[in-house]
Amino acid sequence: MQLKTRAAKICAVLRTLYPDVRTPLNYDTPFQLLVATILSAQCTDLQVNRVTRVLFSQLKTPADFAEAPLEFLEELIRSTGFYHNKAQNIKKCSAAILRKHGNQVPHTLDELVQLPGVGRKTANVVLGAVFGVPGIVVDTHVARISNRLGLTPHKDPVKIEFDLMKIIPKKTWSDFSLQLIFFGRATCTARRPQCPVCALERLCPWPDKTPARK
C-alpha cells in the first residue's frame, strides 16, 4: 500500500475515534495559550491547567509577565518543572511581544519562532488553536506513533513535521496532531502499547507490537 493511501486510512480511523478535538490546555486569550504551551514542555496538561488557574489570576497580560519579578514567576510555575528556564523564557517572550508586536501575539510561524522560548511545536499549537492556521505539532506522542506507523523514519521533530506535511492533507494538520496525541495517551503508549485492541493495528507495520495476553 502506498504511503499516502495508508496515511489517508489512518486519518479516517483517527477521525472516527476522535471526531472533535481541541487543545486540553485552558486559556482565554492567545497570549495565555502561548504561556500555557511553553509551560507544557515536560509537564502534563492537567498540571499546567492547575498552575495556570492561579497564574492567570495574578498575571494576565504580556506587560504583567514582563514586569513581574523573576522569583515571583518562578514560584508560581515551579510545579511544571524546569521552572528557571521557563520563567526566563516567558519573561523574555512577553517583553518581545510588547516591544516588537504591539502587545499582540503574532500570527505567523516565522514571527512566533523568533520569540524567546517558542519553537515550531509551540508556534503550531497557537496557530492552530487560536488563528485557525493548520500546523503539525510534533510532541513525544506524535514522534513515537509516526515512527511506529512507518509515516517517517526520522527522530528529529522538524524532519518528522515535514514528512507528515507531505502525506497529511493540510487542512487536517492540527486535528491530526491532536488525534495522534490523544491516541498516544490512550492506546499507543510508550510502554506496552495496547496493540491487540488497537484500531490501527492492521495499518501499523511496527515489528515490536505487544502480543495479546493469554
C-alpha atoms as an extended CHARMM CRD file, in Angstrom:
* protein
*
       214  EXT
         1         1  MET       CA              0.0000000000        0.0000000000        0.0000000000  PROA      1               0.0000000000
         2         2  GLN       CA              1.3970000000        3.4120000000       -0.9390000000  PROA      2               0.0000000000
         3         3  LEU       CA              2.3000000000        5.6990000000        1.9620000000  PROA      3               0.0000000000
         4         4  LYS       CA             -0.2620000000        8.4060000000        1.1200000000  PROA      4               0.0000000000
         5         5  THR       CA             -3.0070000000        5.8150000000        0.7790000000  PROA      5               0.0000000000
         6         6  ARG       CA             -2.1480000000        4.2530000000        4.1280000000  PROA      6               0.0000000000
         7         7  ALA       CA             -1.9040000000        7.7040000000        5.7270000000  PROA      7               0.0000000000
         8         8  ALA       CA             -5.4000000000        8.5110000000        4.4460000000  PROA      8               0.0000000000
         9         9  LYS       CA             -6.7490000000        5.3070000000        6.0030000000  PROA      9               0.0000000000
        10        10  ILE       CA             -5.0170000000        6.1460000000        9.2840000000  PROA      10              0.0000000000
        11        11  CYS       CA             -6.5570000000        9.6300000000        9.2350000000  PROA      11              0.0000000000
        12        12  ALA       CA            -10.0110000000        8.1550000000        8.6550000000  PROA      12              0.0000000000
        13        13  VAL       CA             -9.6930000000        5.8320000000       11.6490000000  PROA      13              0.0000000000
        14        14  LEU       CA             -8.4270000000        8.6270000000       13.8890000000  PROA      14              0.0000000000
        15        15  ARG       CA            -11.3330000000       10.8830000000       12.8420000000  PROA      15              0.0000000000
        16        16  THR       CA            -13.7160000000        8.1310000000       13.8820000000  PROA      16              0.0000000000
        17        17  LEU       CA            -12.0070000000        7.7380000000       17.2400000000  PROA      17              0.0000000000
        18        18  TYR       CA            -11.6230000000       11.4690000000       17.9010000000  PROA      18              0.0000000000
        19        19  PRO       CA            -14.0960000000       13.4300000000       15.7670000000  PROA      19              0.0000000000
        20        20  ASP       CA            -13.9680000000       16.6620000000       17.7910000000  PROA      20              0.0000000000
        21        21  VAL       CA            -10.5140000000       17.5930000000       19.0460000000  PROA      21              0.0000000000
        22        22  ARG       CA             -9.2030000000       20.7160000000       20.7190000000  PROA      22              0.0000000000
        23        23  THR       CA             -6.2330000000       21.5370000000       22.8950000000  PROA      23              0.0000000000
        24        24  PRO       CA             -6.6700000000       20.3600000000       26.5040000000  PROA      24              0.0000000000
        25        25  LEU       CA             -4.8830000000       23.4880000000       27.7580000000  PROA      25              0.0000000000
        26        26  ASN       CA             -7.1570000000       26.0900000000       29.3450000000  PROA      26              0.0000000000
        27        27  TYR       CA             -6.8550000000       29.6850000000       28.1270000000  PROA      27              0.0000000000
        28        28  ASP       CA             -8.8850000000       32.8030000000       27.4520000000  PROA      28              0.0000000000
        29        29  THR       CA             -6.5070000000       34.7170000000       25.1730000000  PROA      29              0.0000000000
        30        30  PRO       CA             -3.8700000000       33.8540000000       22.5600000000  PROA      30              0.0000000000
        31        31  PHE       CA             -1.1990000000       35.0530000000       24.9710000000  PROA      31              0.0000000000
        32        32  GLN       CA             -2.4440000000       32.7620000000       27.7170000000  PROA      32              0.0000000000
        33        33  LEU       CA             -2.2860000000       29.7830000000       25.3540000000  PROA      33              0.0000000000
        34        34  LEU       CA              1.2540000000       30.7510000000       24.3670000000  PROA      34              0.0000000000
        35        35  VAL       CA              2.3110000000       30.8160000000       28.0240000000  PROA      35              0.0000000000
        36        36  ALA       CA              0.4810000000       27.5790000000       28.8130000000  PROA      36              0.0000000000
        37        37  THR       CA              2.1350000000       25.8170000000       25.8710000000  PROA      37              0.0000000000
        38        38  ILE       CA              5.5880000000       26.9500000000       26.9800000000  PROA      38              0.0000000000
        39        39  LEU       CA              4.7950000000       25.5700000000       30.4400000000  PROA      39              0.0000000000
        40        40  SER       CA              3.6100000000       22.2550000000       28.9770000000  PROA      40              0.0000000000
        41        41  ALA       CA              7.1300000000       21.1600000000       27.9900000000  PROA      41              0.0000000000
        42        42  GLN       CA              7.9500000000       18.0420000000       30.0530000000  PROA      42              0.0000000000
        43        43  CYS       CA              4.7250000000       18.5290000000       32.0190000000  PROA      43              0.0000000000
        44        44  THR       CA              1.2010000000       17.1450000000       31.7860000000  PROA      44              0.0000000000
        45        45  ASP       CA             -1.6600000000       19.2980000000       30.5180000000  PROA      45              0.0000000000
        46        46  LEU       CA             -3.5420000000       18.5670000000       33.7400000000  PROA      46              0.0000000000
        47        47  GLN       CA             -0.7390000000       20.0130000000       35.8490000000  PROA      47              0.0000000000
        48        48  VAL       CA             -0.3310000000       23.0120000000       33.5620000000  PROA      48              0.0000000000
        49        49  ASN       CA             -4.0480000000       23.7670000000       33.9300000000  PROA      49              0.0000000000
        50        50  ARG       CA             -3.7130000000       23.5980000000       37.7110000000  PROA      50              0.0000000000
        51        51  VAL       CA             -0.8320000000       26.0520000000       37.5870000000  PROA      51              0.0000000000
        52        52  THR       CA             -2.3440000000       28.4850000000       35.0730000000  PROA      52              0.0000000000
        53        53  ARG       CA             -5.5900000000       28.7060000000       37.0480000000  PROA      53              0.0000000000
        54        54  VAL       CA             -3.5980000000       30.5100000000       39.7510000000  PROA      54              0.0000000000
        55        55  LEU       CA             -1.0310000000       32.0770000000       37.4340000000  PROA      55              0.0000000000
        56        56  PHE       CA             -3.5360000000       33.8230000000       35.1740000000  PROA      56              0.0000000000
        57        57  SER       CA             -5.4800000000       35.1400000000       38.1550000000  PROA      57              0.0000000000
        58        58  GLN       CA             -2.3900000000       37.1450000000       39.1330000000  PROA      58              0.0000000000
        59        59  LEU       CA             -0.6560000000       37.8380000000       35.8210000000  PROA      59              0.0000000000
        60        60  LYS       CA             -2.7850000000       38.4180000000       32.7150000000  PROA      60              0.0000000000
        61        61  THR       CA             -1.0270000000       40.4640000000       30.0440000000  PROA      61              0.0000000000
        62        62  PRO       CA              2.4190000000       40.4740000000       28.4300000000  PROA      62              0.0000000000
        63        63  ALA       CA              3.2000000000       43.5900000000       30.4780000000  PROA      63              0.0000000000
        64        64  ASP       CA              2.2750000000       41.7990000000       33.7000000000  PROA      64              0.0000000000
        65        65  PHE       CA              4.6500000000       38.9380000000       32.9010000000  PROA      65              0.0000000000
        66        66  ALA       CA              7.4440000000       41.1670000000       31.6160000000  PROA      66              0.0000000000
        67        67  GLU       CA              7.3710000000       43.3020000000       34.7530000000  PROA      67              0.0000000000
        68        68  ALA       CA              6.8650000000       40.5370000000       37.3230000000  PROA      68              0.0000000000
        69        69  PRO       CA              9.9140000000       39.6970000000       39.4730000000  PROA      69              0.0000000000
        70        70  LEU       CA             11.5910000000       36.5610000000       38.1590000000  PROA      70              0.0000000000
        71        71  GLU       CA             11.4800000000       34.8620000000       41.5590000000  PROA      71              0.0000000000
        72        72  PHE       CA              7.7400000000       35.5170000000       41.8540000000  PROA      72              0.0000000000
        73        73  LEU       CA              7.0610000000       33.9790000000       38.4490000000  PROA      73              0.0000000000
        74        74  GLU       CA              9.3080000000       31.0150000000       39.2050000000  PROA      74              0.0000000000
        75        75  GLU       CA              7.3840000000       30.2700000000       42.3760000000  PROA      75              0.0000000000
        76        76  LEU       CA              4.0570000000       30.3600000000       40.5520000000  PROA      76              0.0000000000
        77        77  ILE       CA              5.2010000000       27.8910000000       37.8790000000  PROA      77              0.0000000000
        78        78  ARG       CA              7.5880000000       25.7630000000       39.9580000000  PROA      78              0.0000000000
        79        79  SER       CA              5.4800000000       22.6010000000       39.8210000000  PROA      79              0.0000000000
        80        80  THR       CA              5.6170000000       22.4590000000       35.9910000000  PROA      80              0.0000000000
        81        81  GLY       CA              9.3240000000       21.5850000000       36.1370000000  PROA      81              0.0000000000
        82        82  PHE       CA             12.3150000000       23.3610000000       34.5860000000  PROA      82              0.0000000000
        83        83  TYR       CA             10.8280000000       26.4950000000       36.0850000000  PROA      83              0.0000000000
        84        84  HSD       CA             14.0370000000       28.5740000000       35.9420000000  PROA      84              0.0000000000
        85        85  ASN       CA             14.2920000000       28.3370000000       32.1580000000  PROA      85              0.0000000000
        86        86  LYS       CA             10.5330000000       28.5640000000       31.6310000000  PROA      86              0.0000000000
        87        87  ALA       CA             10.2400000000       31.7080000000       33.7410000000  PROA      87              0.0000000000
        88        88  GLN       CA             13.1250000000       33.3910000000       31.9180000000  PROA      88              0.0000000000
        89        89  ASN       CA             11.7100000000       32.4600000000       28.5160000000  PROA      89              0.0000000000
        90        90  ILE       CA              8.2100000000       33.6490000000       29.3960000000  PROA      90              0.0000000000
        91        91  LYS       CA              9.5240000000       36.9990000000       30.6350000000  PROA      91              0.0000000000
        92        92  LYS       CA             11.6890000000       37.4890000000       27.5410000000  PROA      92              0.0000000000
        93        93  CYS       CA              8.8690000000       36.3620000000       25.2720000000  PROA      93              0.0000000000
        94        94  SER       CA              6.4430000000       38.7870000000       26.9440000000  PROA      94              0.0000000000
        95        95  ALA       CA              8.9010000000       41.6620000000       26.5850000000  PROA      95              0.0000000000
        96        96  ALA       CA              9.4070000000       40.8530000000       22.9050000000  PROA      96              0.0000000000
        97        97  ILE       CA              5.6420000000       40.8250000000       22.2930000000  PROA      97              0.0000000000
        98        98  LEU       CA              5.3870000000       44.2420000000       23.9170000000  PROA      98              0.0000000000
        99        99  ARG       CA              8.3910000000       45.6830000000       22.1120000000  PROA      99              0.0000000000
       100       100  LYS       CA              8.0090000000       44.2040000000       18.6270000000  PROA      100             0.0000000000
       101       101  HSD       CA              4.3550000000       43.2490000000       18.2170000000  PROA      101             0.0000000000
       102       102  GLY       CA              2.3060000000       45.9600000000       19.8840000000  PROA      102             0.0000000000
       103       103  ASN       CA              1.1900000000       43.7590000000       22.7890000000  PROA      103             0.0000000000
       104       104  GLN       CA             -0.3530000000       41.1990000000       20.4100000000  PROA      104             0.0000000000
       105       105  VAL       CA              0.6870000000       37.5920000000       19.8280000000  PROA      105             0.0000000000
       106       106  PRO       CA              1.9210000000       37.3610000000       16.2240000000  PROA      106             0.0000000000
       107       107  HSD       CA              0.0170000000       35.0160000000       13.9580000000  PROA      107             0.0000000000
       108       108  THR       CA              2.6700000000       33.7100000000       11.5890000000  PROA      108             0.0000000000
       109       109  LEU       CA              5.0610000000       30.8330000000       12.1680000000  PROA      109             0.0000000000
       110       110  ASP       CA              8.1070000000       32.8980000000       11.2220000000  PROA      110             0.0000000000
       111       111  GLU       CA              7.2770000000       35.6050000000       13.7580000000  PROA      111             0.0000000000
       112       112  LEU       CA              6.3260000000       33.2050000000       16.5400000000  PROA      112             0.0000000000
       113       113  VAL       CA              9.5080000000       31.1260000000       16.3760000000  PROA      113             0.0000000000
       114       114  GLN       CA             11.5670000000       34.2940000000       16.7620000000  PROA      114             0.0000000000
       115       115  LEU       CA             10.1020000000       34.7870000000       20.2350000000  PROA      115             0.0000000000
       116       116  PRO       CA             12.2780000000       33.5220000000       23.1170000000  PROA      116             0.0000000000
       117       117  GLY       CA             11.2550000000       30.0400000000       24.2450000000  PROA      117             0.0000000000
       118       118  VAL       CA              8.9740000000       29.4430000000       21.2580000000  PROA      118             0.0000000000
       119       119  GLY       CA              9.8200000000       26.5890000000       18.8860000000  PROA      119             0.0000000000
       120       120  ARG       CA              7.8680000000       25.1740000000       15.9860000000  PROA      120             0.0000000000
       121       121  LYS       CA              5.8110000000       22.9030000000       18.2360000000  PROA      121             0.0000000000
       122       122  THR       CA              4.6230000000       25.7520000000       20.4610000000  PROA      122             0.0000000000
       123       123  ALA       CA              4.0390000000       28.0140000000       17.4650000000  PROA      123             0.0000000000
       124       124  ASN       CA              1.9240000000       25.4070000000       15.6750000000  PROA      124             0.0000000000
       125       125  VAL       CA             -0.1920000000       24.8160000000       18.7960000000  PROA      125             0.0000000000
       126       126  VAL       CA             -1.0320000000       28.5240000000       18.9880000000  PROA      126             0.0000000000
       127       127  LEU       CA             -1.5490000000       28.9440000000       15.2450000000  PROA      127             0.0000000000
       128       128  GLY       CA             -3.9320000000       26.0030000000       15.0240000000  PROA      128             0.0000000000
       129       129  ALA       CA             -5.9540000000       26.6110000000       18.1790000000  PROA      129             0.0000000000
       130       130  VAL       CA             -6.2510000000       30.4030000000       18.0570000000  PROA      130             0.0000000000
       131       131  PHE       CA             -5.7270000000       31.5660000000       14.4950000000  PROA      131             0.0000000000
       132       132  GLY       CA             -7.0230000000       28.5890000000       12.5390000000  PROA      132             0.0000000000
       133       133  VAL       CA             -3.7150000000       28.1410000000       10.7200000000  PROA      133             0.0000000000
       134       134  PRO       CA             -3.0630000000       24.4110000000       10.2130000000  PROA      134             0.0000000000
       135       135  GLY       CA              0.1910000000       23.0330000000       11.5770000000  PROA      135             0.0000000000
       136       136  ILE       CA              1.7320000000       19.6950000000       12.5140000000  PROA      136             0.0000000000
       137       137  VAL       CA              2.5390000000       19.6520000000       16.2260000000  PROA      137             0.0000000000
       138       138  VAL       CA              5.3070000000       17.1400000000       16.9070000000  PROA      138             0.0000000000
       139       139  ASP       CA              5.4250000000       16.1770000000       20.5810000000  PROA      139             0.0000000000
       140       140  THR       CA              6.6830000000       12.8890000000       22.0190000000  PROA      140             0.0000000000
       141       141  HSD       CA              3.4130000000       11.0950000000       21.1720000000  PROA      141             0.0000000000
       142       142  VAL       CA              3.3360000000       12.2920000000       17.5650000000  PROA      142             0.0000000000
       143       143  ALA       CA              7.0010000000       11.4130000000       17.0870000000  PROA      143             0.0000000000
       144       144  ARG       CA              6.6390000000        7.9310000000       18.6040000000  PROA      144             0.0000000000
       145       145  ILE       CA              3.4560000000        6.9580000000       16.7670000000  PROA      145             0.0000000000
       146       146  SER       CA              4.5700000000        8.3880000000       13.4270000000  PROA      146             0.0000000000
       147       147  ASN       CA              7.6470000000        6.1900000000       13.6620000000  PROA      147             0.0000000000
       148       148  ARG       CA              5.6720000000        3.1070000000       14.6670000000  PROA      148             0.0000000000
       149       149  LEU       CA              3.1990000000        3.6310000000       11.8390000000  PROA      149             0.0000000000
       150       150  GLY       CA              6.0340000000        3.9950000000        9.3560000000  PROA      150             0.0000000000
       151       151  LEU       CA              4.9960000000        7.5280000000        8.3810000000  PROA      151             0.0000000000
       152       152  THR       CA              8.5490000000        8.7940000000        8.8880000000  PROA      152             0.0000000000
       153       153  PRO       CA             11.9450000000        7.2220000000        9.5160000000  PROA      153             0.0000000000
       154       154  HSD       CA             13.2210000000       10.2680000000       11.3860000000  PROA      154             0.0000000000
       155       155  LYS       CA             13.5950000000       11.0860000000       15.0750000000  PROA      155             0.0000000000
       156       156  ASP       CA             14.1920000000       14.8140000000       14.6760000000  PROA      156             0.0000000000
       157       157  PRO       CA             10.9080000000       16.7070000000       15.3010000000  PROA      157             0.0000000000
       158       158  VAL       CA             11.3750000000       19.1370000000       12.4100000000  PROA      158             0.0000000000
       159       159  LYS       CA             12.0870000000       16.3220000000        9.9460000000  PROA      159             0.0000000000
       160       160  ILE       CA              9.0490000000       14.4330000000       11.2470000000  PROA      160             0.0000000000
       161       161  GLU       CA              6.9130000000       17.5530000000       10.8190000000  PROA      161             0.0000000000
       162       162  PHE       CA              7.9660000000       17.9910000000        7.1970000000  PROA      162             0.0000000000
       163       163  ASP       CA              7.4940000000       14.2920000000        6.4260000000  PROA      163             0.0000000000
       164       164  LEU       CA              3.9420000000       14.3890000000        7.7870000000  PROA      164             0.0000000000
       165       165  MET       CA              3.1750000000       17.6020000000        5.9090000000  PROA      165             0.0000000000
       166       166  LYS       CA              3.8260000000       15.7450000000        2.6470000000  PROA      166             0.0000000000
       167       167  ILE       CA              1.3060000000       12.9550000000        3.2840000000  PROA      167             0.0000000000
       168       168  ILE       CA             -1.3960000000       14.5020000000        5.5040000000  PROA      168             0.0000000000
       169       169  PRO       CA             -3.9030000000       16.9590000000        3.9440000000  PROA      169             0.0000000000
       170       170  LYS       CA             -3.0350000000       20.4810000000        5.0530000000  PROA      170             0.0000000000
       171       171  LYS       CA             -6.4990000000       21.3600000000        6.3350000000  PROA      171             0.0000000000
       172       172  THR       CA             -6.3070000000       18.4550000000        8.8120000000  PROA      172             0.0000000000
       173       173  TRP       CA             -2.7680000000       19.0500000000       10.1340000000  PROA      173             0.0000000000
       174       174  SER       CA             -3.8340000000       20.4810000000       13.5030000000  PROA      174             0.0000000000
       175       175  ASP       CA             -6.5720000000       17.9130000000       14.0990000000  PROA      175             0.0000000000
       176       176  PHE       CA             -4.2980000000       15.0530000000       13.0320000000  PROA      176             0.0000000000
       177       177  SER       CA             -1.6820000000       16.1280000000       15.5590000000  PROA      177             0.0000000000
       178       178  LEU       CA             -4.1990000000       16.2380000000       18.4040000000  PROA      178             0.0000000000
       179       179  GLN       CA             -5.7170000000       12.9220000000       17.3540000000  PROA      179             0.0000000000
       180       180  LEU       CA             -2.2940000000       11.2670000000       17.4890000000  PROA      180             0.0000000000
       181       181  ILE       CA             -1.6290000000       12.8440000000       20.8940000000  PROA      181             0.0000000000
       182       182  PHE       CA             -4.9060000000       11.5420000000       22.3270000000  PROA      182             0.0000000000
       183       183  PHE       CA             -4.3240000000        8.1590000000       20.6860000000  PROA      183             0.0000000000
       184       184  GLY       CA             -0.8410000000        8.0250000000       22.1750000000  PROA      184             0.0000000000
       185       185  ARG       CA             -2.1410000000        8.6780000000       25.6510000000  PROA      185             0.0000000000
       186       186  ALA       CA             -4.9630000000        6.1570000000       25.4410000000  PROA      186             0.0000000000
       187       187  THR       CA             -3.6780000000        3.3140000000       23.2500000000  PROA      187             0.0000000000
       188       188  CYS       CA             -0.2580000000        3.6460000000       21.6100000000  PROA      188             0.0000000000
       189       189  THR       CA              1.5900000000        4.3280000000       24.8430000000  PROA      189             0.0000000000
       190       190  ALA       CA              5.3550000000        4.4530000000       25.1220000000  PROA      190             0.0000000000
       191       191  ARG       CA              5.4850000000        1.3360000000       27.2780000000  PROA      191             0.0000000000
       192       192  ARG       CA              3.3690000000       -1.7010000000       26.4710000000  PROA      192             0.0000000000
       193       193  PRO       CA              1.0540000000       -0.1920000000       23.8540000000  PROA      193             0.0000000000
       194       194  GLN       CA             -2.3350000000       -1.8420000000       23.5250000000  PROA      194             0.0000000000
       195       195  CYS       CA             -1.6230000000       -3.4010000000       20.1230000000  PROA      195             0.0000000000
       196       196  PRO       CA             -4.1120000000       -6.3140000000       20.4010000000  PROA      196             0.0000000000
       197       197  VAL       CA             -7.0530000000       -3.9070000000       20.6840000000  PROA      197             0.0000000000
       198       198  CYS       CA             -5.6170000000       -1.0670000000       18.5770000000  PROA      198             0.0000000000
       199       199  ALA       CA             -7.9030000000        0.3460000000       15.8880000000  PROA      199             0.0000000000
       200       200  LEU       CA             -4.8500000000        0.9570000000       13.6990000000  PROA      200             0.0000000000
       201       201  GLU       CA             -3.2840000000       -2.4810000000       14.1680000000  PROA      201             0.0000000000
       202       202  ARG       CA             -3.8310000000       -3.5960000000       10.5500000000  PROA      202             0.0000000000
       203       203  LEU       CA             -2.3320000000       -0.3730000000        9.2280000000  PROA      203             0.0000000000
       204       204  CYS       CA              0.7080000000       -0.4820000000       11.5110000000  PROA      204             0.0000000000
       205       205  PRO       CA              3.9500000000       -2.1180000000       10.3160000000  PROA      205             0.0000000000
       206       206  TRP       CA              5.7520000000       -1.7280000000       13.6560000000  PROA      206             0.0000000000
       207       207  PRO       CA              7.6070000000       -5.0160000000       14.2450000000  PROA      207             0.0000000000
       208       208  ASP       CA              7.6520000000       -4.8380000000       18.0590000000  PROA      208             0.0000000000
       209       209  LYS       CA              3.9120000000       -4.9800000000       18.6900000000  PROA      209             0.0000000000
       210       210  THR       CA              2.7620000000       -6.0120000000       22.1430000000  PROA      210             0.0000000000
       211       211  PRO       CA              1.3510000000       -9.5420000000       21.9390000000  PROA      211             0.0000000000
       212       212  ALA       CA             -2.0880000000      -10.3960000000       23.2700000000  PROA      212             0.0000000000
       213       213  ARG       CA             -2.0750000000      -11.7140000000       26.8030000000  PROA      213             0.0000000000
       214       214  LYS       CA             -3.0420000000      -15.3570000000       27.1980000000  PROA      214             0.0000000000
